[in-house]
Amino acid sequence: MTSVPEVGPELEDLIDATVPTVADWPEPGVLFRDISPLLADPAAFGTVAQAMADAAGDVDVVLGVEARGFLFGLAVAERLGVGFVPVRKAGKLPGRTESVSYDLEYGSATIEVPAGAVTPGQRVAIVDDVLATGGTLAAAVELARRCGAQVVGTVVLIEIAALDGRRAFDAPCAALRSY
C-alpha cells in the first residue's frame, strides 16, 4: 500500500464541496457525511476513485464493505484492473460463505464473503467510505486473513479522526480526508 498521493488542499476541498455534513442524522448528535452529491458528480467521483486506487497500490483484488464501500470499491477495482469481492452483512449471499462476527456499540454483527472468492496468498485492499470506530474494518481485515489473503491495507474516503478507529485493526489505512 502506498500513501495517498497528492492529498492536499485541492482534493480536500473537492471532498468538502461534494460531501456535505448533515447534523443530527440519523439521530441527535451524529454528524452524517452524505456522499450523494459526490456520487452525482462524475468528475469529482472519478478524481476520488483514482486517488483511492492510487492509495490501494499493487493488489490482486479489492474488497468493498457493504454498502457504500461497494460504490468506491468497484470503482477502485476497475481502475486497478482487478476483481472485486463484496463484503456483505450475514444472510445476503447465496451458497457457502466465510464469515466473521464482531461486536458493535449496540450489539453484534456478522459479515461474509462468498467461499473461495478470496484465496490464500492474494494481496487485498479493503475499501469503505468512512472510518469511524473501526469495528467493521477490523472485522473485514480479520475475514480476509481467515481466507488466507495478505491485507495490503485499507482505503477510506473519510476518517473521523476523533474516534481513533485505526486502533481497532493492525493494517495500514489511507484516508483521503480526515475530520
C-alpha positions in Angstrom: 0.0 0.0 0.0 1.2 3.4 -0.9 0.4 6.7 0.8 -2.4 8.7 -0.6 -0.9 10.7 -3.4 -1.3 14.5 -3.5 -3.8 14.7 -0.6 -3.7 18.4 -0.4 -6.0 21.3 -0.3 -7.4 20.6 -3.8 -8.6 17.1 -3.0 -9.7 18.0 0.5 -11.7 21.0 -1.0 -13.3 18.7 -3.6 -14.4 16.3 -0.8 -15.6 19.1 1.4 -17.6 20.6 -1.5 -19.2 17.3 -2.6 -19.7 15.5 0.8 -21.8 17.8 3.0 -22.3 17.2 6.7 -25.8 16.6 7.9 -26.2 17.4 11.6 -28.3 15.3 13.9 -29.0 12.5 11.4 -29.9 9.7 11.8 -30.1 10.7 15.5 -29.2 13.8 17.6 -25.5 14.4 18.0 -24.5 12.5 14.9 -22.7 14.3 12.0 -23.6 12.3 8.9 -21.4 12.6 5.8 -23.7 12.5 2.8 -21.8 11.0 -0.3 -24.8 11.5 -2.6 -23.6 14.8 -4.2 -20.2 13.2 -4.8 -21.8 10.2 -6.5 -23.8 12.6 -8.7 -20.7 14.4 -9.9 -18.9 12.1 -12.4 -15.7 14.3 -12.5 -15.5 14.5 -8.7 -16.2 10.9 -8.2 -13.6 9.9 -10.8 -11.0 12.0 -9.1 -11.8 10.5 -5.7 -11.9 6.9 -7.1 -8.5 7.4 -8.8 -7.0 8.8 -5.6 -8.3 5.7 -3.7 -6.9 3.4 -6.4 -3.5 5.1 -6.2 -3.6 4.6 -2.4 -4.5 0.9 -2.7 -1.4 0.2 -4.7 -0.5 -3.2 -6.1 -3.2 -5.7 -5.2 -4.9 -8.7 -6.7 -8.4 -8.0 -5.5 -10.4 -5.2 -3.8 -12.9 -6.0 -1.0 -15.7 -3.4 -0.6 -17.6 -3.2 2.6 -21.4 -3.1 2.4 -23.0 -0.9 1.4 -21.3 2.4 0.5 -18.0 0.7 0.3 -19.3 -1.2 -2.8 -19.6 2.0 -4.7 -16.0 3.1 -4.1 -14.6 -0.5 -4.1 -16.0 -1.3 -7.6 -14.5 2.0 -9.0 -11.1 1.2 -7.4 -11.1 -2.3 -8.7 -12.0 -1.2 -12.2 -9.2 1.4 -12.2 -6.7 -1.2 -10.9 -7.8 -3.8 -13.4 -8.5 -6.4 -10.6 -11.5 -8.2 -9.3 -14.0 -7.0 -6.7 -15.4 -9.0 -3.8 -18.4 -7.7 -1.8 -18.2 -7.9 2.0 -21.8 -8.4 2.9 -23.9 -8.5 6.0 -24.9 -12.0 7.1 -27.6 -13.7 5.1 -27.2 -11.7 1.9 -25.1 -14.1 -0.1 -26.2 -17.5 -1.6 -24.2 -20.6 -1.0 -21.3 -21.2 1.3 -19.6 -18.2 2.8 -16.7 -17.3 5.0 -17.8 -15.1 7.9 -16.6 -13.1 10.9 -18.8 -11.8 13.8 -17.9 -8.7 15.7 -19.2 -6.5 18.5 -20.9 -3.2 17.9 -21.7 -0.5 20.4 -25.3 -1.7 20.4 -25.0 -5.5 19.8 -23.1 -7.6 17.3 -22.9 -8.1 13.6 -21.6 -10.7 11.1 -20.0 -10.0 7.7 -19.4 -12.5 4.9 -17.7 -13.1 1.6 -18.5 -15.9 -0.8 -16.4 -19.0 0.0 -13.5 -19.1 -2.4 -13.8 -15.5 -3.6 -10.7 -14.5 -1.6 -7.9 -17.1 -1.9 -4.8 -17.8 0.0 -1.9 -15.5 -0.9 -3.9 -12.9 -2.6 -2.9 -9.3 -1.9 -6.1 -7.4 -1.0 -7.1 -3.8 -0.3 -10.3 -3.2 1.7 -12.3 -0.1 0.7 -15.0 1.7 2.6 -16.5 5.2 2.7 -16.0 6.2 6.3 -13.7 5.0 9.1 -15.4 5.8 12.4 -14.8 3.4 15.4 -13.1 0.8 13.2 -15.1 -2.2 14.1 -16.3 -3.0 10.6 -12.9 -2.5 9.0 -11.3 -4.6 11.7 -13.8 -7.4 11.0 -13.1 -7.2 7.3 -9.4 -7.4 7.8 -9.9 -10.5 10.0 -12.2 -12.0 7.4 -9.7 -11.5 4.6 -6.9 -13.0 6.7 -9.0 -16.0 7.6 -9.3 -16.6 3.9 -5.5 -16.6 3.7 -5.2 -13.3 2.0 -2.5 -10.7 2.7 -4.2 -7.4 3.6 -2.1 -4.8 2.0 -4.2 -2.1 3.6 -7.5 -0.3 3.9 -8.6 2.8 2.0 -11.4 5.1 3.1 -12.8 8.3 1.7 -13.3 9.9 5.2 -11.9 9.3 8.6 -13.5 10.6 11.7 -10.1 11.1 13.5 -11.5 11.9 16.9 -13.0 8.3 17.1 -9.5 6.8 16.6 -10.8 3.9 14.5 -7.3 2.9 13.3 -6.6 1.5 16.8 -9.2 -1.3 16.1 -7.0 -3.0 13.4 -3.4 -3.6 12.5 -3.5 -3.0 8.8 -2.2 0.2 7.1 -5.0 2.8 6.4 -5.2 5.6 3.9 -7.9 8.2 4.3 -8.5 10.9 1.7 -10.0 13.3 4.2 -9.9 13.4 8.0 -12.2 15.4 10.1 
